[in-house]
Amino acid sequence: MTKKIATLHPRNPHQGRYDLTALVKTYPALKAFITQNPSGEETVDFSDDKAVICLNSALLAHFYQVPNWQIPAGYLCPPIPGRADYIHYIA
């Protein structure tokens, strides 16, 4: 039995690793949340709610020109790449 690998829609711009350098240029506040993983690669701590919200803000500003996105405290923060995928598959 072959395992099906989940992939993003081909038109989804969020393929592969995030270009954190480009995202920081668009949304400088993200820089404070960038850390290194054990392999020495730059990443964001996805267990940190504030880091995830900041990453989503950077993605929305960079890819969709939404500069002032906010989400109320205590709400779940949907991942932007997954939400974009829904839209691409529906289209």
Backbone as numpy.savetxt, mean C-alpha at the origin, in Angstrom:
# Nx Ny Nz CAx CAy CAz Cx Cy Cz
-2.11 -32.35 -7.41 -2.95 -31.17 -7.41 -2.06 -29.93 -7.41
-2.32 -29.02 -8.30 -1.54 -27.80 -8.42 -2.18 -26.70 -7.59
-1.31 -25.95 -6.92 -1.80 -24.82 -6.13 -1.98 -23.62 -7.03
-3.12 -22.96 -6.92 -3.36 -21.73 -7.68 -2.74 -20.56 -6.91
-1.91 -19.81 -7.60 -1.25 -18.66 -6.97 -2.10 -17.43 -7.22
-2.47 -16.76 -6.15 -3.27 -15.53 -6.27 -2.40 -14.42 -6.83
-2.93 -13.74 -7.83 -2.21 -12.61 -8.42 -3.16 -11.44 -8.55
-2.59 -10.28 -8.67 -3.39 -9.09 -8.87 -3.78 -8.98 -10.34
-4.85 -8.27 -10.59 -5.31 -8.02 -11.95 -4.17 -7.37 -12.74
-4.00 -7.72 -14.01 -2.89 -7.15 -14.80 -2.86 -5.62 -14.87
-4.02 -4.97 -14.77 -4.05 -3.49 -14.82 -3.80 -2.86 -13.45
-3.78 -3.64 -12.40 -3.56 -3.10 -11.06 -2.11 -2.60 -10.97
-1.91 -1.33 -10.63 -0.55 -0.78 -10.58 0.26 -1.25 -9.37
-0.31 -2.04 -8.50 0.36 -2.43 -7.26 1.00 -3.81 -7.36
1.67 -4.09 -8.45 2.33 -5.37 -8.67 3.70 -5.35 -7.97
4.06 -6.46 -7.36 5.40 -6.58 -6.77 5.57 -5.74 -5.52
6.82 -5.44 -5.20 7.14 -4.66 -4.00 6.80 -3.19 -4.21
6.51 -2.52 -3.11 6.24 -1.09 -3.18 7.53 -0.34 -3.49
7.44 0.70 -4.32 8.57 1.58 -4.57 8.52 2.65 -3.48
9.12 2.32 -2.34 9.03 3.21 -1.18 9.69 4.56 -1.44
10.74 4.59 -2.24 11.41 5.85 -2.55 10.45 6.79 -3.27
9.74 6.27 -4.26 8.76 7.09 -5.00 7.60 7.50 -4.10
7.15 6.58 -3.25 6.04 6.91 -2.36 6.42 8.00 -1.36
7.65 7.95 -0.86 8.11 8.98 0.09 8.23 10.34 -0.61
8.63 10.34 -1.88 8.70 11.60 -2.62 7.31 12.23 -2.74
6.30 11.40 -2.94 4.93 11.89 -3.05 4.34 12.22 -1.69
4.66 11.40 -0.70 4.05 11.52 0.63 5.15 11.41 1.69
5.88 12.51 1.97 7.05 12.47 2.85 6.79 11.90 4.26
5.58 11.98 4.78 5.30 11.45 6.12 5.57 9.95 6.22
5.54 9.25 5.09 5.78 7.81 5.10 7.18 7.46 5.56
8.14 8.34 5.34 9.55 8.06 5.68 9.71 7.64 7.14
8.94 8.23 8.02 9.05 7.91 9.45 8.67 6.47 9.77
7.96 5.80 8.86 7.48 4.45 9.12 8.26 3.38 8.35
9.29 3.77 7.62 10.07 2.80 6.87 11.14 2.19 7.77
11.19 0.87 7.75 12.18 0.11 8.53 12.85 -0.89 7.59
13.78 -1.65 8.12 14.41 -2.71 7.34 13.96 -4.06 7.86
13.68 -4.96 6.93 13.33 -6.32 7.33 14.62 -7.11 7.60
14.53 -8.34 8.07 15.74 -9.12 8.36 16.66 -9.31 7.15
16.13 -9.20 5.94 16.95 -9.33 4.73 17.62 -8.02 4.34
17.35 -6.96 5.10 17.95 -5.66 4.81 17.17 -4.82 3.81
15.99 -5.28 3.42 15.17 -4.52 2.48 14.28 -3.55 3.24
14.03 -2.40 2.62 13.14 -1.42 3.24 11.70 -1.93 3.16
10.97 -1.70 4.24 9.58 -2.13 4.32 8.85 -1.26 5.33
7.60 -1.57 5.54 6.77 -0.92 6.53 6.32 -2.00 7.50
6.22 -1.67 8.78 5.76 -2.64 9.77 4.24 -2.74 9.67
3.76 -3.82 9.05 2.33 -3.97 8.80 1.54 -4.28 10.06
2.22 -4.51 11.17 1.51 -4.70 12.44 1.26 -3.37 13.15
1.80 -2.29 12.61 1.64 -0.94 13.16 0.51 -0.23 12.41
-0.61 -0.02 13.09 -1.77 0.61 12.44 -1.43 1.94 11.79
-0.65 2.75 12.48 -0.31 4.08 11.95 0.54 3.96 10.69
1.43 2.98 10.65 2.27 2.76 9.47 1.42 2.34 8.27
0.45 1.46 8.50 -0.43 1.00 7.42 -1.30 2.14 6.91
-1.82 2.94 7.80 -2.63 4.09 7.38 -1.78 5.07 6.57
-0.56 5.29 7.01 0.34 6.20 6.29 0.70 5.62 4.92
0.95 4.32 4.85 1.24 3.69 3.56 0.04 3.83 2.62
-1.16 3.58 3.12 -2.36 3.75 2.29 -2.51 5.19 1.82
-2.22 6.14 2.69 -2.28 7.55 2.30 -1.28 7.83 1.18
-0.09 7.27 1.30 0.94 7.47 0.28 0.52 6.83 -1.05
-0.05 5.63 -1.00 -0.50 4.96 -2.22 -1.62 5.76 -2.90
-2.56 6.25 -2.11 -3.66 7.03 -2.68 -3.16 8.34 -3.28
-2.22 8.99 -2.62 -1.67 10.25 -3.14 -0.86 9.99 -4.41
-0.04 8.95 -4.40 0.87 8.68 -5.51 0.15 8.17 -6.76
-0.71 7.18 -6.59 -1.33 6.53 -7.75 -2.67 7.14 -8.17
-3.37 7.77 -7.23 -4.74 8.20 -7.53 -4.98 9.69 -7.29
-3.93 10.43 -6.95 -4.01 11.88 -6.73 -5.08 12.23 -5.69
-5.14 11.43 -4.63 -6.03 11.70 -3.49 -5.11 12.14 -2.35
-4.90 13.45 -2.19 -3.89 13.93 -1.25 -4.31 13.98 0.22
-5.58 13.99 0.50 -6.01 14.21 1.89 -6.91 13.12 2.42
-6.59 11.87 2.16 -7.40 10.75 2.61 -7.26 10.58 4.12
-8.36 10.30 4.79 -8.36 10.04 6.23 -9.32 8.91 6.53
-9.07 8.24 7.63 -9.96 7.20 8.11 -10.13 7.43 9.61
-11.34 7.33 10.12 -11.54 7.58 11.55 -10.77 6.58 12.43
-10.33 7.05 13.58 -9.63 6.19 14.53 -10.51 5.00 14.92
-9.90 3.84 15.02 -10.61 2.65 15.43 -11.26 1.88 14.29
-11.25 2.42 13.07 -11.82 1.72 11.92 -10.76 0.82 11.29
-11.20 -0.28 10.68 -10.27 -1.12 9.94 -9.80 -0.37 8.71
-8.54 -0.54 8.39 -7.95 0.16 7.26 -7.80 -0.80 6.08
-8.65 -0.68 5.07 -8.58 -1.61 3.94 -7.30 -1.39 3.13
-6.66 -2.48 2.69 -5.46 -2.32 1.87 -5.82 -1.81 0.47
-5.16 -0.78 0.05 -5.45 -0.14 -1.23 -5.24 -1.09 -2.42
-4.15 -1.87 -2.47 -3.99 -2.77 -3.62 -5.16 -3.75 -3.79
-5.68 -4.27 -2.71 -6.81 -5.19 -2.79 -8.08 -4.50 -3.25
-8.31 -3.29 -2.78 -9.50 -2.55 -3.19 -9.41 -2.18 -4.67
-8.22 -1.80 -5.11 -8.03 -1.49 -6.53 -8.27 -2.74 -7.37
-7.87 -3.90 -6.85 -8.07 -5.15 -7.57 -9.55 -5.43 -7.79
-10.37 -5.21 -6.76 -11.82 -5.39 -6.91 -12.33 -4.56 -8.08
-11.92 -3.32 -8.12 -12.40 -2.41 -9.17 -11.96 -2.88 -10.55
-10.70 -3.33 -10.67 -10.23 -3.80 -11.97 -10.97 -5.05 -12.44
-11.23 -5.99 -11.52 -11.95 -7.20 -11.91 -13.41 -6.90 -12.25
-14.02 -5.97 -11.55 -15.40 -5.60 -11.86 -15.49 -4.92 -13.23
-14.48 -4.08 -13.52 -14.46 -3.36 -14.80 -14.32 -4.34 -15.94
